Amino acid sequence: RGLVEAGQMYLSMGAALKATRFFQTAIDKGFATATAYVGLGRAHLLKQKQEEAVAAFTKAVEKDPLNGELWFELAQARTGPTQDDPEAVRLCRLALELDPDNAWLMTRIAMNEELWKQVQEPAKPGEAADGS
């Protein structure tokens, strides 16, 4: 647990490399929690390593699949600053479906006006939020 907290401290200071080391060490030592993977994903994003970030957020979602915030983090990692990804829109819809009363989640999605519009539009036929 201390390793994850140290990783979060370094992450908050913008020290992505040190944060990555602490999160990865925690995971390697058996503390492979959603929190550890989220921290690792955020550290990878700071280093502009999108593929590694997506992989870490995917692991976080696997650890806690009913947490809408994790699905949003995964969507953000997939798209970067453009938000031009139908899969990211689907993931944001799923996040809101899982956690419809989460003000943080709604605010984060609404911060990108275009994404918010897309998420609010009804899904097209064959485009269920859960991917089925």
Secondary structure by P-SEA (a helix, b strand, c coil): caaaaaaaaaaaacaaaaaaaaaaaaaaaccccaaaaaaaaaaaaaacaaaaaaaaaaaaaaaccccaaaaaaaaaaacccccccaaaaaaaaaaaaaccccaaaaaaaaccaaaaaaaacccccccccccc
